[in-house]
Amino acid sequence: MKIYFAASIRGGRNDVEIYKELINYLKNDHQVLTEHIGDYNLSIQGQNQLKDSFIRNRDIDWLKQSDIVIAEATNPSLGVGYELAMAERLNKPVIVLHRSNGTQLSAMIAGTEYFTKIFEYQTVEEAEKILGKELKRS
Ligand SMILES: O=c1[nH]c(=O)n([C@H]2C[C@H](O)[C@@H](COP(=O)(O)O)O2)cc1CO
């Protein structure tokens, strides 16, 4: 499957290690279109060698091509929120992962009926198990 993995960039890179592990896990059986999100060298400035309009249009094209959108939404990010709304508009299947470690998921995501697959997790292993199970189903 083609997966659009969404996670924070300019919203903060504290969880980059988790993004990288999840992307590597997904890559075992699937194609991840947005591998750069797990790149340690990608800073909070994002891909600032590219124009913002290029990034936005490229990502929307990838989102359209994808079979499913998987968002790690613990670290709040405007971009991820936008991508999730776009996934809803395009009727894409969506999985939202959120670590239950203090932050609270935005009501605009948790309170949207379209997002039926929101999972709280604590460890990366737990998140991988959730993804493994869910991706077998879709
Ligand atoms: O450089 C970038 N490259 C890129 O692909 N994005 C996309 C993918 C991410 O899922 C999302 C992150 O948004 P934000 O930067 O607002 O945290 O936006 C965002 C940026 C920078 O905003």
PDBQT file of the ligand as one rigid body, heavy atoms in Angstrom, charges set to zero:
ROOT
HETATM    1  O1  LIG A 201       9.207  20.962   5.155  1.00  0.00    +0.000 OA
HETATM    2  C1  LIG A 201       8.104  20.422   5.263  1.00  0.00    +0.000 A 
HETATM    3  N1  LIG A 201       7.830  19.272   4.561  1.00  0.00    +0.000 N 
HETATM    4  C2  LIG A 201       6.629  18.616   4.652  1.00  0.00    +0.000 A 
HETATM    5  O2  LIG A 201       6.438  17.581   3.996  1.00  0.00    +0.000 OA
HETATM    6  N2  LIG A 201       5.648  19.110   5.528  1.00  0.00    +0.000 N 
HETATM    7  C3  LIG A 201       4.367  18.396   5.694  1.00  0.00    +0.000 C 
HETATM    8  C4  LIG A 201       4.498  16.931   6.084  1.00  0.00    +0.000 C 
HETATM    9  C5  LIG A 201       4.130  16.849   7.552  1.00  0.00    +0.000 C 
HETATM   10  O3  LIG A 201       3.198  15.776   7.775  1.00  0.00    +0.000 OA
HETATM   11  C6  LIG A 201       3.514  18.188   7.895  1.00  0.00    +0.000 C 
HETATM   12  C7  LIG A 201       4.196  18.884   9.059  1.00  0.00    +0.000 C 
HETATM   13  O4  LIG A 201       3.642  20.168   9.235  1.00  0.00    +0.000 OA
HETATM   14  P1  LIG A 201       4.337  21.265  10.192  1.00  0.00    +0.000 P 
HETATM   15  O5  LIG A 201       5.622  21.674   9.558  1.00  0.00    +0.000 OA
HETATM   16  O6  LIG A 201       3.321  22.371  10.280  1.00  0.00    +0.000 OA
HETATM   17  O7  LIG A 201       4.582  20.602  11.537  1.00  0.00    +0.000 OA
HETATM   18  O8  LIG A 201       3.616  19.008   6.723  1.00  0.00    +0.000 OA
HETATM   19  C8  LIG A 201       5.872  20.288   6.205  1.00  0.00    +0.000 A 
HETATM   20  C9  LIG A 201       7.063  20.955   6.114  1.00  0.00    +0.000 A 
HETATM   21  C10 LIG A 201       7.351  22.216   6.879  1.00  0.00    +0.000 C 
HETATM   22  O9  LIG A 201       6.179  22.877   7.304  1.00  0.00    +0.000 OA
ENDROOT
TORSDOF 0
